[in-house]
C-alpha cells in the first residue's frame, strides 16, 4: 500500500534548507526550495553519499562527496559525475506537516 506518510513538520525545514528523514524505512531528502517542498531519495546515484549533507541552491542540491548536482524538481543530474536521476517522491503539505508518498517502492 503506497500512501502518504507523515515525514516532518514544515517549521523544521525553513526555506533554503533540507534534511533527511526516514519514510517507511527509506532515507528521503526533503528540501524547502524557496517555499516549494520537494522530496527525493537522499542517496547520490553516483556514490553512496547523503545528499542532505550537501549544499542546496534553490532546487539544486550538490553532493558533498564528488560535487555532482541534481535538480530536485525532477531528479535529473545536472553535472558529472552523476548520470542516473534521483527518484522523486510526491509531497503534500497540510496544516504545517509535510507528507510524502514514496514512488517506485
C-alpha positions as CSV (number, residue, x, y, z in Angstrom):
1,X,0.0,0.0,0.0
2,X,1.6,3.3,-1.1
3,X,0.0,6.1,0.9
4,X,1.2,9.5,2.1
5,X,3.2,9.2,5.3
6,X,3.9,12.0,7.8
7,X,7.6,13.0,7.3
8,X,8.3,16.2,9.1
9,X,7.0,19.5,10.4
10,X,7.3,22.2,7.8
11,X,8.6,24.5,10.6
12,X,11.7,22.2,10.9
13,X,12.6,22.8,7.2
14,X,12.7,26.6,6.6
15,X,13.1,28.0,3.1
16,X,16.5,27.2,1.7
17,X,17.2,24.2,3.9
18,X,16.9,20.4,3.6
19,X,17.0,17.4,5.9
20,X,17.0,13.6,5.7
21,X,14.0,11.8,7.2
22,X,13.1,8.1,7.2
23,X,9.8,7.2,5.5
24,X,8.8,3.5,5.6
25,X,12.5,2.5,6.0
26,X,13.8,4.7,3.2
27,X,16.1,7.7,3.6
28,X,14.3,10.6,2.0
29,X,15.7,14.1,1.3
30,X,13.1,16.8,2.0
31,X,14.1,20.3,0.7
32,X,12.3,23.6,1.0
33,X,13.4,25.2,-2.2
34,X,12.3,28.8,-1.8
35,X,8.9,27.7,-0.5
36,X,8.5,24.7,-2.7
37,X,8.8,21.5,-0.7
38,X,10.4,18.7,-2.7
39,X,11.3,15.1,-1.8
40,X,13.8,12.7,-3.4
41,X,15.9,9.7,-2.3
42,X,18.7,11.0,-0.1
43,X,21.5,8.9,-1.6
44,X,23.5,10.2,-4.5
45,X,23.2,8.0,-7.6
46,X,26.9,8.3,-8.3
47,X,28.3,7.2,-4.9
48,X,26.8,6.2,-1.5
49,X,26.7,9.7,-0.1
50,X,23.9,11.5,1.8
51,X,22.7,14.5,-0.2
52,X,21.3,16.1,2.9
53,X,24.9,16.8,3.9
54,X,25.5,18.7,0.7
55,X,24.6,22.2,-0.4
56,X,21.2,23.4,-1.5
57,X,20.9,26.3,-4.0
58,X,17.2,26.9,-4.8
59,X,16.1,23.5,-6.2
60,X,19.6,22.2,-7.0
61,X,21.5,20.0,-4.5
62,X,25.3,19.4,-4.7
63,X,26.6,16.1,-3.4
64,X,29.2,16.5,-0.7
65,X,31.3,13.7,-2.0
66,X,32.2,14.4,-5.6
67,X,30.2,17.5,-6.3
68,X,27.5,16.0,-8.6
69,X,24.4,18.2,-8.8
70,X,20.7,17.3,-9.1
71,X,17.6,19.2,-9.9
72,X,15.2,18.2,-7.0
73,X,12.1,19.1,-9.1
74,X,12.6,16.1,-11.4
75,X,15.7,14.3,-10.0
76,X,17.8,14.9,-13.1
77,X,21.6,15.1,-12.8
78,X,23.0,18.4,-13.8
79,X,26.7,17.9,-13.5
80,X,29.0,14.9,-13.7
81,X,30.0,12.5,-12.3
82,X,26.3,11.6,-11.7
83,X,24.5,10.2,-14.7
84,X,21.4,8.5,-13.1
85,X,18.5,10.6,-11.9
86,X,17.2,10.6,-8.3
87,X,13.9,9.0,-7.6
88,X,11.4,11.8,-6.7
89,X,8.5,11.4,-4.3
90,X,5.1,13.1,-4.1
91,X,4.8,15.7,-1.4
92,X,1.7,17.2,0.3
93,X,1.8,19.9,3.0
94,X,-1.2,20.1,5.3
95,X,-1.6,22.2,8.5
96,X,2.2,22.7,8.7
97,X,3.0,19.0,8.2
98,X,4.9,17.5,5.3
99,X,3.6,14.2,4.0
100,X,5.5,12.0,1.5
101,X,4.3,9.2,-0.8
102,X,7.2,7.1,-2.0
103,X,7.3,6.3,-5.7
104,X,8.6,3.0,-7.1
105,X,8.6,1.2,-3.8
